Amino acid sequence: MAKSSGERRVAIVSGLRTPFAKQGTAYKQLSALDLGKIVVAELLQRTRIKPSDVQQVVYGQVIPSLSVPNIAREIVLGTGMPRNIEAYSVARACATSYQSTVNVAESILAGVIDCGIAGGADSASDVPMAVGKRLTEALLKVDKARSFGEKLRALQGLGAKDLLPVPPALKEPSTGLTMGESAEKMAKENGISRADQDAFAHRSHELASHAWAEGRLRDEVMPVYVPPGYAAFDEDNLIRKDSELEAYAKLKPVFDRRYGTVTAGNSSPLTDGASALLLMSEKKAKGLGLEVLGYIRSYAFAAVDPAEQLLMGPAYAAPLALDRAELKLKNMDLVDMHEAFAAQVLSNTQAFESDTFAQQKLGRDKRIGKIDWDKLNVSGGSIALEHPFAATGARQISQTLRELRRRGGQFALCTACAAGGLGAAMILEVE
Ligand SMILES: CC(C)(COP(=O)(O)OP(=O)(O)OC[C@H]1O[C@@H](n2cnc3c(N)ncnc32)[C@H](O)[C@@H]1OP(=O)(O)O)[C@@H](O)C(=O)NCCC(=O)NCCS
């Protein structure tokens, strides 16, 4: 079932996130679990429902945590929620909180639950460092050794190189390319110029900056009182309020230093943060007298071969979600596309507008539709607002529904690309 309607229509009652912070800054002492607990506890507090109304928590993190194999369950246990609430964790790279939202929605659609919490958190500041294979083998032997001498012998033969930590790579295992290198490939193959990427990134910062200045993000972003001093941190900390287009052109390319166009300015940054959504069946929400933010009308996931263009997921998932919603792109009052890189957004918008792409890649006669730039990422996107991988989907959904209501619109498309060549899309509606 990929459409929500009728008796069990899925309502998004509320959405909340922490401010997002660049890696190693405001949240450098906090873990993904800390951030997840902070946002879920506050979401419950603000919605004023009984925690015992929640029947399921589905949550995700992309950067794994060795000490927390099931972040969803630890959030239940660490926020004072009733301990009998079942919870499980999911990961779908940058589309993780689309997945957790869909999991809760599907439980509601199936009639298994009436109320659940979904979301995601990541800390790029709290990255587990692994050790290499030779050191792992030696340490396992040390663990099993019966005497001190045996322990010492297990470590013999290790060189200095074996002691170096192995950080997790943002690399595709199937192609060996990083996300940034994949964005470079897309820029080259689709003819996306450096100037266009920089202009798009500048637009993201300007729009995000205006959204904050006008107070449009205030209700969906909670302040976090960060230990040890507990000073309030209440705004995303990488938005360039004084963004100047000329400054972008001066930055050196990062992923292809010689011929590249992808820079720190036109990429999403490595980020810490968390988000959460409260979902209910429409009947339950109305029964409790709650004001609903909006509804999920349909959703879709899709995949493309990573060896082609890795980050084209939106151009594959969005038409499926639109079909399932029985709507067209032109019916959307807003479109929110995750900005992994400016080159990726511009490659996808190019594909949305191309009959050739539709015919050759989607097996359709006509293009998905023309992009209305007045409706796309109107409060900026992940380049400026930042991108804690697992938190971004729920951030997009909550932000888009609020903006849709503000504008008196009816339908919106949220969509994201993700590692592995994955794409996610969701059609939202408000009454
Ligand atoms: C691109 C990336 C490597 C840059 O990392 P970084 O070097 O830590 O980036 P910074 O934010 O420190 O920026 C580097 C410099 O450019 C400057 N800069 C960045 N954007 C700028 C702009 N718009 N205008 C002027 N200067 C800018 C910064 O101020 C900084 O200057 P400094 O070195 O003098 O402090 C990193 O953000 C990254 O890996 N991003 C991709 C993440 C990813 O793969 N996501 C997956 C998407 S699905």
The ligand as an ORCA input file, in Angstrom:
! r2SCAN-3c Opt
* xyz 0 1
  C      32.567     19.611      1.032
  C      33.237     19.312      2.368
  C      34.418     18.356      2.172
  C      33.746     20.653      2.923
  O      34.214     20.460      4.209
  P      35.010     21.596      5.016
  O      36.318     21.835      4.357
  O      34.961     21.218      6.434
  O      34.065     22.847      4.734
  P      34.044     24.270      5.407
  O      32.638     24.577      5.750
  O      35.047     24.345      6.518
  O      34.451     25.200      4.227
  C      35.784     25.309      3.768
  C      36.102     26.773      3.627
  O      35.263     27.320      2.623
  C      34.627     28.460      3.133
  N      33.295     28.566      2.516
  C      32.379     27.597      2.391
  N      31.292     28.092      1.775
  C      31.547     29.393      1.518
  C      30.829     30.422      0.901
  N      29.618     30.203      0.455
  N      31.386     31.635      0.809
  C      32.618     31.861      1.283
  N      33.373     30.916      1.878
  C      32.821     29.702      1.987
  C      34.513     28.202      4.609
  O      34.338     29.412      5.339
  C      35.836     27.582      4.886
  O      36.809     28.585      4.982
  P      38.042     28.487      6.026
  O      38.795     27.246      5.605
  O      38.756     29.756      5.812
  O      37.410     28.331      7.362
  C      32.262     18.674      3.379
  O      31.266     19.596      3.751
  C      31.597     17.441      2.804
  O      32.215     16.358      2.766
  N      30.361     17.585      2.306
  C      29.670     16.543      1.604
  C      28.898     15.734      2.545
  C      28.245     14.619      1.814
  O      28.849     13.834      1.124
  N      26.975     14.543      1.991
  C      26.243     13.488      1.401
  C      25.186     14.096      0.709
  S      23.926     12.918      0.450
*
